[in-house]
Amino acid sequence: MSDTAPVSPGPQARPSGSWLRRAFDRPNVLGPLLAAPAALILLLLLAYPLVLGIWLSLSNAVLGGTPKFVGLANYIQLFHDSTYREAVFYSFFYTICSEGLKLSLGLGLALLLNRRFRGYRLARAIMLLPWVAPTVLSALAWGWLLNPQFSAISWLLMKLGLIHQYIDFLGQIWPARISLIVINMWRGIPYFAMGYLAGLTAIPASLIEAAQIDGAGSWTIFRRITWPLLLPVTTILLSFSTIWTVTDFQLIWTMTRGGPLNATQVFTTLAYQRAINGGSLGQGAAIAISVIPIMLILAIVALRTTREGK
C-alpha cells in the first residue's frame, strides 16, 4: 500500500471582479448611491426654494430691487395686518369645516358603497369624478352654477319657493365663504370615501359575524369594531387632506381671488397677491413661511401613523 503525499493548500481565492464591483456589493455603499439622485432632486426642488423663501421673508425684497436683511420685521408687520389676521381666520375656518364635512360624508358614502348591489362598481367609478376632474375646470363649472344672474341653484331654490330673488353667492362675504367650503367638500369626498373603502375591506368579516352572533346591532358594531379599526386610516387621510386644504390655491383664486373685500383670503392667495401682484417678495414670503409649522406638524403625524400603524 503506497503512501500518498499530502496536498499543500493553495493560495486563498480572491473575490472576483474589480474594486468598484466589490464596493457595489456592499449595502452601506449601494444604498446611499441609489438614493443620491432622489436626494439631489429633493435638494434642488424643495430645499433650495425653502431656504430662499426663508431668506426672502427676513429681507425687504421687492421686485426689481436689492434685498436687505431686516430680521423679523415682516413677521411683526403681519401680526398688525388686519388682512392677514382675516386670512388666518378664514384659513382655519375653511380647513376645519371642509375636513369635518369631507370626513363624515366620505365615511357615510364608503359605508354605503361597501355593500354589494346592482351597479355598485359603476357607482364607485362615478364617485371619483369630482376628485379626478381638474380643479380649474371644476371651479369654472361651479362659477356658472353660482352666477348671480344665471345660477341654476338660485333658479331651483326659487322654483321651490325658498327664495324670491337670485343670490349673489360669490359677491357677499358669508355666502362666498360657505360656497368655497361646499365646493372643496364636493371635491374631497371621493378621496375619503376611497380611503375608507380600502379600510373597510381590510376588516376581517369574522369579527363582524361574531358580533352579530352575540346580538350586537349595526350601531354597536360600528362603534366598537369598525370605527376603532378605521382610526389609523382616518389619521392618514385627515393629515394629508388637511395639508392640501391649508395650501389650497387654485380653487379659491379661480372662484373669488380672495374677495369679496378679502373675505376669502387664505395663506396662499394672500401671499400671491403680496408677492406677485404687489411686488413685495419679502412680505409674501413671510406669509407663505408662516404656514410651514402647521404643515410640519401634520406631516409628522402622518409619517408616524404610517410607520407605526397606530
N, C-alpha and C positions, 0 to 999 in steps of 0.2 A: 504494500500500500504506500503510495508515494505521497510525500508531504507537499501541500500547496503553499506557495509563497503568499504572505499577507499582502492585501491590496492597500497601497498607500492612498490616503484621502487626497483628492484633487483640490484645486483652488475653489473657494466659495463662489457660487453663481451670483453675479451682479444683476440688479434689476435692469430689465431690458428697456430700451428707449433712452431718449435724451433727458437732460435735467429738466427741461421745460415740461415734458410729458409726465415725469415723476412729480413735478410740482402741481400739475393739474389734477393728479390723482389724490391729492391731499384736500380734505374737505375745508380746512381752515384757509386754503388759498383759493379753491374753486368757488366757494360760496360768495365771498366778497367780490370776486371778479365778475361773477354773473349778476350780482346786484348793482355793480358800478354804473351801468348805463341808465338804469331806472333812477338811481340816486342822483346822477348828473341831470337828468331831465327834471326831477323834482326840484333840484337846486336852482336850475335856470328859470323854471316856470312858477315856482312857489316861493322859494326862499328869497331870491333876489327882489321880486316885487314887494314882498312883505317888508324886507329891510328898507327898501326905497320908500315905501309908504310911511314907515315909522320915522324915517329921516325927514320926509316932507311935512309930516304932522308936527315936527319940532322946529319948523322953519316958517318963514313968511313968504314962501314961494308963490309966485303968481305967473301966469302965462306970459312968456317973453321976458321975464325978469331974472335977476340973480338971487337965488335963495340965501337967506341969512338965518343963522341959528337963533331962535327966540325961546327955546325951552318949552315950558308948559303953557305958554301964553294962549295958544289956540284952544287948548282944552279948558282953560279958565274962562275964556270968552264964550265957549259953548254953554257952560253952565249958567251964564247970564243971558243966553239967547232964548227968547220965548218960542221961536220957531223950532229950535232943536228940542226943547222940552216937550212941545206938542208932538214932534216926530217920535220921541221916545215913548210917550204915552200911547200913540196910535200903533206903534210897532208892537208893543206888548199886548195891547187890546186886540189887534189884528191877529197876532200869533196865538194867543190863548183861546180866543173864540173859534178860530179856524181849526186848531188842533183838537179842541174838545168836540166840535161837531164832526170832524172827519173820523175821529176815533170811534165815537158812539155809532154813527151811521154806517161806517165801514164794517164795524163788528156785526151790526144787525144784518147788513147785506151779506156778509160772509156766512152767518148762520143760516140765512135763507137759501143761499146758493150751494150750501154744503149738502142740501137734500137732493135726492135723485127724483127728478120729474122730467116730463117730456120737454125737450128743448133746453135743458139746463146748460149744455155746452154752448149753445148759441147765446144764451143769456150771459154767460161768463165772458164771451168774446165781445158782446155789445157793451158790457160794463166797462171794458178797457178803453173805449173810445175817448172819453174826456181826458184820460191820462196820457194817451199816445198822441193826441192832436197837438200841433204846435201852439205854444202859449199865445203868440200874437194873433194867430188865426182865431183861437177861442175868444180872445179879448175883443176882436173886431165883431164877431158874431154876437157876443153879449152886448156890445155897444149899440147894435141895431135893436136888440130886444129892449134895451133901456133908453132908447132915444126919446127925448121929451115930446116929439111930435108924432112919431110912428111906432111907439112902443107897443109890442104885442102883449106885454104883461099888463100895461095900463089898459089896453083895449079889453082884455079878458076880465080884469077887475071891474071895469065899467059895465060890461055885459052882466056880471054877477051882481051888480048893484052895490058893490062895496065902496066905490069911489065915484065922484061926479065929474072929475076932470083928469087929464093926463098928468102924471107925476114926473117931475124932473129928477130922476133918480141920481144922476151924476152931477147935478148943479146945486144940490143942497148938502149941507155938511153931513148930517147923520144918515140920510138915505144913501149918500155916496159911500160912507164908511161901511154901512151894512151890506151894500151891494158888492163891494170888493170882497168882503168876508164870504158871502154866499158863492161868489164865483170861484174863489180859492177852495172853498169846501167842495164844490162840484168837481173841480179838477183833481182833488186829492183823495176823494173817497175810494176810487179804484185801487190806489196804492195800498191803503189799509185793508181793503176787502181781500185783495190777493194775498197779502201777507198773513192775514188771519185764516184764509182758506188753507194755506200751507200749514199753519199751526194746527188747525182742526184735523187735517188728515193725518197728522203725526200722533194724535191722541189715540192710545190703544182702545179698540172697541170693547175689549173685555172689561175695562173699567166702567164704561157706561152700562154695559149689560149687567154687571154685578150690582151697580147702584140701583138699576131698575128692578132687579130681583128682590133687593132689600126694601123696595117700596118707595124709593126716592122719586120725587116729582121732577119735572123739567127744570124749574127754578132752582131746586136744591142741587141738581146735577150740575147746572151751570155755575152756581156759586161755590160749590165745594170741589168740583173736579175741573170743569172746562176753563173757567177764568184763572185759577191758580196756575194751570199748565200753560196758559197763553201769556202770562206775565213777562217771561223773557222776550217773546216776540213783540209784545207791546212796548217794552222799553226800547228795543232797537228801532221799531217803526216810528215811535214818537220822537226819538232823538234825531234821526235823520230827517224826518219831515219837519221838525222844528227848525233845524239848520236851514233847510231850503226855504221855509216861510219867512224866517227873520231876514234872509238875504234876498227875498223876492224883489225883482226889479221890473221885469218885462210886463207883467200883468198890470201893475199899478201905473207904470209910466205910459203904457198904451191906453189905459182907460181914463185916467184923470190927470196924469202928470203932476200928482201931488195936490191938486186942487179938490174942491173949491176953497180958496183962502187958506191954503196949506193944511187943510183938514185931514188929508190922506197922505201926508208926507211920512215916509219911513226912512230908516237909516240910508238905504241905498239911493233912493230918489233925491234926498236932500244933499247927500254927498255929491251926486252927479250934477245937480244944479249949482252947487257952490264951486265945484272944481272945474267943470267943463263950461257950463253956461256963464257962470260968474267969473271965472278965471282965477279964483282963489284956491290954488292947489293945496296950500298948507291947511286951510280950514277944511276943505273937502276930505283930505287925507285923515285929519283928526276925527271927523265924523265916522269914516269907514273903520279906522282903527279902534274906535270905542266899542264896536260890535265884537271884536275878537275875544274878549274874556267870556262872553256868553257862548260863542261858538266853541271855545276851548273846553268849557265845562261840559257841554253837550257831547262833544267828540269823545272826551274821556269816559263819560257814562256809557256811550255806545260801544266803545272799544272794550271796556271792562266787562260789559254784559256779554259781548260776543265771545270774548276769550274765556270767561269763567262759566258762562251758561247759567247765570243766576238771574 
